[in-house]
Amino acid sequence: MAMFLSPSSLQMSTDVLVLGAGGAGLRAALEAARGGAKVTVVSKLGSDEPTCTVAAWGGLTYCPEDQRDELFRQVVETGGFLNNQRLVEAFVRDTPERIRELAELGVPLEVLDGADRAGRLGLVKIPGQGRTTGLALTRPLRAAAAALGVEFLDHLLVTSLVKRGGRVSGALAVHLKDGVLVGLSAKAVIVATGGGACLYGRTDNPAGTTADGIAAAYNAGADVIDMECISFFFPEARLGELFAVRAAPDAGFLGVGAAHYFLGGIRIDERAQTTLPGLFAAGEATGGLFGAARLGGTAMAEMLVFGAIAGREAAAYAAQRRRPPAISARRLEDESRVLDTLCSDGEPPACSFTAELADIMWRYCGTMKTAPTLRQAALALGELGRRLGPVATSLPELRQAVESLHLFRVAQLIVTATELRQETRGCFWRLDYPTPDNDNGLANLVLRRTRSGITPERCPVVMTRLQTPTPPRIGAGCFSYLP
Ligand SMILES: Cc1cc2nc3c(=O)[nH]c(=O)nc-3n(C[C@H](O)[C@H](O)[C@H](O)COP(=O)(O)OP(=O)(O)OC[C@H]3O[C@@H](n4cnc5c(N)ncnc54)[C@H](O)[C@@H]3O)c2cc1C
C-alpha cells in the first residue's frame, strides 16, 4: 500500500447520493431534499472551487411560456434532429419555471437584448465577468440545499460506482486530504459530475472537467449516447478560417479553438433515469437532449431542469427502497488494490500520461477528423494504454491518475463513435464526409460495455413532434437563437 493511502476505510450511508456539486448536482440535491430524502452531495473540489458552472459566462435560456414550441423547434433544428424529443419536451416544459425560480432563490439575473420586452426567446445572464460568475448561482443553491439538511462532503474523489443485485447501490471514493477510501451506500445515486473537455489539449474548461461520472457509469454497465458529439469554441474572428479549412482540407488543421462542451454522455430518459436501475443522471454528464449541437444558454438551463427532475425521481425511487447494506470489505479491498496500482513510492515518471492523451485527442480526434486521423488516434491510444503504470507519488497525483483513467476510457468511447459517424452535422465535423447524410446519419450511436468490449448500437432517434428533418446547421461552439 502506498504511503499516502490510508490503510483504514470508512463507510457512510444515505438515501440519495449526489455525485457532483455543480449546478446539476446542487439543483438535484435541493429537489431530492424537498422530496423528503436524506441527501448527501460529494465533490472532489472545495465548495467555491471552479467547476464549469462556476467558470461559466452565465447566460441562461430565457423562454416566455408561449414560446415553448419555438424553443422546441430551435433545439431540435440546432441539434441536427439527433435529439431525443422526449427529453426536449421535458426541457421546454420546465425551462421557464426553473429560470424564474432563480430569483426566489436569490440568484441575480439580467435580461439581455430586451428579450423579455419583445416576448421572444433569448438569454438572461448572471451579472459579472470572469471565471467566478457562476458563484452567484452555486452559493444560493448550496445554501438552500444545506438549509434543508443536505450533507456536503467535499474533497472526495469518486472512483467507481457500486452495484448490488443489478442495481446501483452506492459509490467508492478517496478522500483527497487523508487518503481514506470511503464506501458510500445509497438507495439511489445521481451522477452530476459534468463533462470531459479536459480530454483535449486545448479547452476552455477548468481543470478537473474529466468525465469521471461518464466513465464510471459506462464501466458499471450504463449506456452512453452521442459520445462523438463535442462542441469546440472558436473566437468569432477565426470562424471564417475554420470554414476555409473545411473547403480545402489540404491546408491542414487549425491551431485555434478549444474543446468546450460534451453534447453526448450518459443515456437518460425524460425522468433522468439511466439504463441502470437506481442510477439517475443530469447536467453535462448526460447525452441525448441536444444531439449534434446546442443553442447558447441551454447548458445551464439543462442542468437546472434535469437536475430538478433527477432529484425528484431519485427521491421517489428511494422512498420505495430499503437502505442497502454497507459495501462489502471485499469490494473495498478490490478498489484499494486498483488505486494502489496507480501509486508509486519512488520517483515520479518523466512522461505525462494525461498530457499525451490530451495531445492525441486534440491532434487526431479534435474539431475535424478523417478516417486516417481516427486510425492514428486508435493506434496511439492502444500504445499509451500499455504504458500506464504507477504514476502517483502523492494524493494530488493520485487524483490526476484516476482522472486520466476516466479520460482514457472516454477517449476510447469517443474514437469508437466518431469512426462510426460518417457525415458532418452540427458541431460534428468529418473532413472526409463533409455533408450531412440523412439516410444513414439520422440515428443515435449508443455504446455499452459487454464481454467483448465497447459494443455500439445504432438506435433510431426518438421523434415525438418534429419528424421531417430540416437541413442541419453546421458550425462550432454554441449557436445563436434563430430569428
Ligand atoms: C468557460 C465556460 C463558459 C460557459 N458558459 C456557459 C453559458 O454562459 N451558458 C451555458 O448555458 N453554459 C455555459 N457553459 C457550459 C455550462 O457551464 C456547463 O455545461 C454546466 O455548468 C455543467 O454543469 P454540471 O453541474 O453538469 O457540471 P459542473 O459544473 O462541471 O460540475 C461538476 C461537479 O462534479 C464534481 N466531480 C467531477 N468528478 C468528480 C469525481 N470523480 N468525484 C467527485 N466529484 C466529482 C466536480 O467537483 C463538480 O462539483 C460554459 C462552460 C465553460 C467551460
The ligand as a Gaussian input file, in Angstrom:
#p B3LYP/6-31G(d) Opt

LIG

0 1
 C      -15.881000      28.876000     -19.883000
 C      -17.280000      28.309000     -19.936000
 C      -18.349000      29.159000     -20.149000
 C      -19.644000      28.628000     -20.213000
 N      -20.671000      29.484000     -20.359000
 C      -21.929000      29.000000     -20.422000
 C      -23.034000      29.869000     -20.510000
 O      -22.897000      31.089000     -20.478000
 N      -24.272000      29.319000     -20.634000
 C      -24.486000      27.975000     -20.647000
 O      -25.615000      27.528000     -20.778000
 N      -23.442000      27.117000     -20.499000
 C      -22.184000      27.590000     -20.379000
 N      -21.142000      26.725000     -20.217000
 C      -21.429000      25.294000     -20.025000
 C      -22.001000      25.073000     -18.615000
 O      -21.322000      25.909000     -17.716000
 C      -21.839000      23.609000     -18.165000
 O      -22.327000      22.746000     -19.142000
 C      -22.599000      23.367000     -16.859000
 O      -22.243000      24.322000     -15.880000
 C      -22.310000      21.964000     -16.335000
 O      -22.862000      21.821000     -15.047000
 P      -22.712000      20.430000     -14.280000
 O      -23.326000      20.609000     -12.951000
 O      -23.212000      19.346000     -15.153000
 O      -21.136000      20.195000     -14.154000
 P      -20.003000      21.057000     -13.415000
 O      -20.428000      22.434000     -13.143000
 O      -18.767000      20.859000     -14.220000
 O      -19.840000      20.335000     -12.002000
 C      -19.272000      19.044000     -11.903000
 C      -19.178000      18.667000     -10.432000
 O      -18.790000      17.293000     -10.327000
 C      -17.730000      17.164000      -9.404000
 N      -16.945000      15.983000      -9.800000
 C      -16.463000      15.669000     -11.018000
 N      -15.829000      14.475000     -10.963000
 C      -15.934000      14.030000      -9.691000
 C      -15.478000      12.877000      -9.007000
 N      -14.775000      11.899000      -9.619000
 N      -15.740000      12.752000      -7.689000
 C      -16.439000      13.718000      -7.037000
 N      -16.883000      14.835000      -7.635000
 C      -16.639000      14.985000      -8.942000
 C      -16.964000      18.468000      -9.504000
 O      -16.195000      18.684000      -8.333000
 C      -18.143000      19.450000      -9.645000
 O      -18.640000      19.722000      -8.347000
 C      -19.848000      27.229000     -20.102000
 C      -18.769000      26.384000     -19.870000
 C      -17.487000      26.912000     -19.782000
 C      -16.337000      25.997000     -19.522000

